[in-house]
Amino acid sequence: MSQRRIYHGKNKHLTDSERLQIEQLLREGVSLKRIAVTLEKSASTISREIRARAIESNKYAPYRIHNRCANLNVCQKMQICSDKPNCTRKCSRCNYCNAVCEEFEERRCHRLYDPPYVCNGCLEAYQCVLRKKYYLHRNAHEAYREMLVESRSGANITEDELLYLDEWISPLIQRGQSVHHIAVHNADRLIVSEKSIYRYVSGGLFKARNIDMPRVCRLKPRKTKTVEHKIDSTCRLGRTYADFLAFTEASDAPVVEIDSVIGRVGGKVLLTMMFKSCDLMLAFIRERNTSQSVIDVFNCLDETLSREVFSRLLSVCLADNGSEFSNPKALEYDAQGRRRTRLYYCDPFASYQKPNVELNHEFIRKILPKGTSFDALCQGDIDLMMSHINSYSREKLGDKSPLDVFNFIYGYDDVLKKLRISRIPANEILLKPSLLKK
């Protein structure tokens, strides 16, 4: 049995020299599989490259009638051209037939639809009059470079997000405030980095212009690395996943995993809170995926519940590294500086460290499939959805619902009423999009 070769994703992009090899091997009649083996790429990569970047050619064999009609051998038409009334030849034997006949139907070579998809190396090309395709490495590499440049141009932001930023940032810039000053004092409202704001203003995407920032007009542009938007760049100090494990080992405090669920990009989002001890999940609708919106939810919960209940239920929170959670002090402490919770972060790209909330998002996606806009939803809709989800029994909980286990552990039935989470009879639970159709 032949051993199958496996090529990894290293150096995924084809180079100019590799494209030159492809062109040469095609001219020699080498199969796509052999070309793939020679270049140590997958056959599908070579196939996609050839089909995407082959160019059409109108070249035809000299001294032959240039008729590409599919009906060439059966056509009996004569004198289609009105300016040649004395012509006695069949029109199918004329070079002008394809240009004037209304019933012309172009015949294409099967080689263009099957591997190798081009006419490179075809032994019959010298006498063929059909339309051709050729893979030429120089044209292919230029097309690739052009595509690469276009894919990296433009602003990586949705129209709604841009309108949201422009609405409150442009008036402040036009009042003479610097972007840095705006970013410092409105950090929780930002959804992009300070550098991105400068780029959007410079690119004419905001109502404010560079002329509104005199220093910008005098500064030379310089190349710097993209800055990730964080409210507090030191937010992870003392709050890493290792710190979380050390704290929970020394304490029996319950853990709440928090995360965001995105609807339409740039629109409303959900903040989810998952009580690890009982699988109960809360969700709160937010206008934007900003740090301030998360702070507002924490402040609202602190006000709705008593401080004692809040600190007991949300004593330890575990979040990912999203910018909406990057102002930990505003979440951990109230306006008077009193601690109410502790916030820790998972390691980067390690969502498996908070698996419970990630898995329970599947229930939300049953009702609000991925890509669904949340813009038409209100908190009442979210409360109804979470009531159905939390009333659904789980095998891991001994066929009890998260509501049952929550009440057993905490005995806070009145808390759930304050949070507008109610029990749904087992046979009335609905986990389909129709639940929220109005």
N, C-alpha and C positions, 0 to 999 in steps of 0.2 A: 504494500500500500504506500503510495507516494505521500510524503510529508507535506502538509499544507503550510505555506508561508503566511506569516501574519506581520503586517506592517503597521507600526504604531503611528500616532498623529504628529510625530516630530517633523519640523520643517514642512508644515502643511502647504504653504504657498509655493507654487512652481516658479522657478527662476527662469531668466532669459535663456540660459544655456540648456536647461531641461526642455524648454519649448523648442529650441533648435534641434535637440535630439528627437523629439516627437516628430517634427517635420521630416527629418532625414529618414527615420525608421518607417514612416508612412510611405515615403517615396520608394522604399525598398520592399514594400508590400508586407511588412511585419504586422502581425495581428495585435490588437489592443492588449490582450493578455500578456503577450511577450514584451510589449512596450512597458507595461506596468511593472513587470518583473525586473526589467532592465533599469528602470528609474526608481525602483523600490517604493512604488506608490500602489494604491488600490486601482483595480481596473475601472471602477466607477468614477474615480477621480480623473483618469485619462479620458474616459468617455464623455464626461460632463465638460471638460476643457475643450475637447474638439468640437462638440456640438454647439457650445456657447460662443466660440470665437472663430469658427470657420467663416470665411467671407465668400459671397457669391461672385461668380464670374460669368460674363456674357460671351466668353470666348467660344469660337466655333471652328470646326475643321475647314480649311480653305478648299476651294474647288468643289464644294458640296452644297446642295440646296439647303438653305437655312430654315427648314420647316420643322417646327417642334410640335405640331398638332397631333393629338392622339388619334385623330380620324384620318391620318395621312394616307393609309393604304386602301381606304374604302371610299374616300371622297371623290365625287364625280363633277364637282362644280366647275363652271367655266365662265369667263368674262365678268368676274366680280368687279374688276377695276373699270369704271365708266370711261376713263380716259384712253382705254385700249380696246376699242370695239372690234378690231380685226384680229385680235389674239386668238389663236386656235389651240393653245396649250391648256391642259388642266391646271387649275389654280394651285393644286397641291404641289405642282412642280415649279412653282414660282417663289422667289425670295421675298416677295411682298405679301404673300398670302396671309401670314399670321397677323400682319398689321391692319388689314382691311376686312378680314372675314369676321362677321358677327358671331359665328358659331365656333370660333377658335377655342380649343381646349388644350392647354399645355400638357405635354407628356413629360414626366419627371423620371429620372433614373432611379431604380430601386436601390442603388448603392448609397444614395443619400439618406435613405430611411433605415438601413441596416449597417452594422459595423463594416467599415470604419467611418461611415457617414460623410466622407470626402472623396474627391477624385485623385488625391495624391497617390501615385503608384499604379493608377489604372492603365492597363495595357491598351485599352481601346480609346483613350482620351484623344489621341491624335486624329481619329476619324469620326469622333462624336460631335453632333450638332446640338445636343441638349444643353440646358443650363447646367452649370457646374458649380462645385464648391471646393475651395482649397483651404487647407490649414497652413498659414504662413506665420512663422514664429515672430517676426518683427511686428506685424499687425496685431497678433494675439497679445504680445506683451504690452504694446501701447494701449490696447483696449483694457487690459487688466489694470495698468497704472491709472488710467482715467477713471475707471470704476472705483479704485481704491481712494482716490482723491475726493470723488463725489460723495462716497459713503461717510467720509469724515468731515464734510462741510455742513454748515447749518447749526442751529441751536438744538441741543438735546432737551427740549422742553415742549410740553403741549400748549395749545393755544389758551386753554383755560388757566393753566398755571402762569402763563405769561401775563394774561390780563389781570390776574390776582396780584402779581408783583407790581405791575405797572400802576395799578390803581392807587397804591399807597406809597410806593418808593419814589415815583416821578415827582409828585408835589413836594416831597421833602428835599430832593435834589435841587428843584427849582427855587426852593427857599434858601439855598446856599449851603445846605448841609452836605458834608462829604459822605461817600458811600461807607467808609469805615465807621463814621459816627452813627449812621443809620443802622449798620449791621450790629454794632455793639449794643445799642439801646433797643433794638427790635429783634434780637437773636432768636427768640422763640417763635417769631412769625415767619422767619426765613425758611425756604425750602431748597435754596441753592447756596453756594459759597459766595463770599464777597467778590472773589475774582470773576465769577460768572456774571454778577451784576454789572461790573465794569465792561465785560464783553458784550452784554446785551445792549447797554447804552451806546457803546462804540459802534455796534452793528446796526443801530437805528431801530431796535425792536421796542424801545421805550419812548414815551413822549418826551422825556428828558433827553438832552443831547450833550455831547462832550463840551460844547460851548458853555453849558451851565456849570461845568467843573473846570475852572481856569487852569488849575495845576495839571490836569490831564492833557490839555492842549500843549503844554510845554515839555511833557515827559516823553522820552523815546520808548517805544515798545520793547519789551524784553521777554525772552523765553523763560518760562518757569514751569515747574511741574504742577499739574492740576491739584488743587487743594480740596480735600473732602470737607463738606459742610458739617461742622460740629459746633454745638453751642459752647461746650467746655472741652477743650482739647485734652485736658487731663482727667476726663470723667472716669476713665478705667482704672486710675490709680487707687489701689485698695478695694476695687470692686470687680476683679477678674473672676473667672470661673473657679480658679484655684482658691481664691479668697472665699467664694461662696461655699465650696466644699468644706473648707476649714471651719467656717462659721456654723454651718448646719450640723457638722459632726459634734460640735460643742454645745449645740442648742437644739431643742425639740420644736422650734418655731415652725409653723406651717409655711409652706412655700406656694407662692402664686406665680404662675408663668404668664407673662404678658407679651402680646404681639399685635401686629396690625394686619388687617385684611383689606386688600386694595380692590376697589370696584373699577370704575373707569379711571384711567390715568388722568390725574388733575382734578378729579371730582371728590365726592365724599368718600371717607374711609371708615373702617370699624376699628375700635380698640377692644381687644379681647383679653379677658382675665380668666385664667384657668386655675381652680383650686386643686392642687395636686392630690390632696388627701381624699377628695370625694368626687372628682371629675366634674364638679359644677362649673359652668362657664358663664361669665357675664360678657355682654358686648354693648358698646356705646358708639353711637354715630357721631362723626366729627366732620366739620366742613372741609378741613384740609389736613393733610398729613404733616402737621407741624408740631414742634415741641410744645408750643403754647396750648394747643388743643388737648394734649395729654395732661398737661398741668391742670387745665380747667376741669377735666374729668376727675382727677385726684382731689382737687379742692371741693368739687361738688359732692363726691362720696364722703369726704371728711365732714362736710356740713350736714348731709342727709343722715348719715350714721353718727353715733356719738364717737368721740375720740377713742374711748375705750374699745368699742366694737371695731372701729376702723383699724386700730393698731393690732388688735388680736387677729382679725381676718387677713390683713395685708401686712403682716410684720416683716416678711421677706419677699421681695419681688425679683424675678429672674427675667431679663429681657435680652434681645439681640442687640446688634451694634447700629441699628438704625438711628438717623439723626433726630427722630422724634423723641428718643429716650436719652439724648445726650446732654440734658440739663438735670443731672441726678439730685442736686441740692434742692432744686425747686420742688421735686417730687418727694424727697425724704423729709423735708422740713416745711412747716406752715409759715405763714407770713410773719408770725411772731418769733420764728427761729426755733420752734419746738419740734423735736423729732417725732415722726409718725410712722415711718417705715424704713426699710433698708433696700437699696437697689444694687443688684449685681448684673454682670454681663456675661453672656456666653462667649466662648472663643470665636474669633472671626471664621466665617464659613462653617460653623458647627451647630446648625439648627437642631441636630440630633440630641443636643444637650438639654433641650426643653421639648421632649417628644410629645408630651401630653397635649399641649395646646396646639401643636402642629397637626396631630392626628384628629383632634376634635374639630379642626377647621373643616374636615370632610363633611360634618353634619351641616355646617353653614353653606358649603358649596352644593349640597343637595337642594337647598332652597334658593340660594343665590349663586348660580353657576359662574365659573370663571369668565370674566369679561362683562358680566352684568353691571350696569350702572346703578350706584346706590343713591343717585341725586334725588330721586323722587321719594325716598324713604324718610320717615321720621323716627324718633326714638320709640314711639308706640309700636311701630311695625317691628323694630328690633326686639322689643320686649316680648311681643307675641311669638316671634321666631324662637327666642331663647327659652320661653316657657315650654314650647313643644319639644325642643332639644333636651332640656333638662328633665323632662318628664319621661323620656325614653329610657327604658331599663337597659342595663349593660350586663353582659355575662360576667365580666371581670369584677363586678360589684355584687356578685351573688344574685343576679337577676333583679337587683334593686335599681331605682333611678337615682341620678345624682341628687335630686331634691330630697329623697328619702335619707340618703347617707349624710347629706349636709345637715339636715335637721337632727339626725342621730348624734352627730359629732358636736355640733354647736348649739342645737336647740334654739336657733334663731329664726323661728317661723315669721316673726314680726319684721325681721330684717329683709327677708325675701319680699314681703308685702311692700316695704319702703322702696325696694328695687324693682317693683312691679313685675316680679316673677311669680306666676301662679301655676298650680298643678293642673295638667290636662289629663282627662281620663284616658286610660291606655288605648282604648279602641277609637279614640278621636284624634290621636296624634297624627299630624300630617307633615311629612318631610319632603315636600315637593314645591316647585316654584309657584304652584297655584295658591299656596298659603298666603302669599303677599300680593296676589293679583287683586287690583281694586276695580 
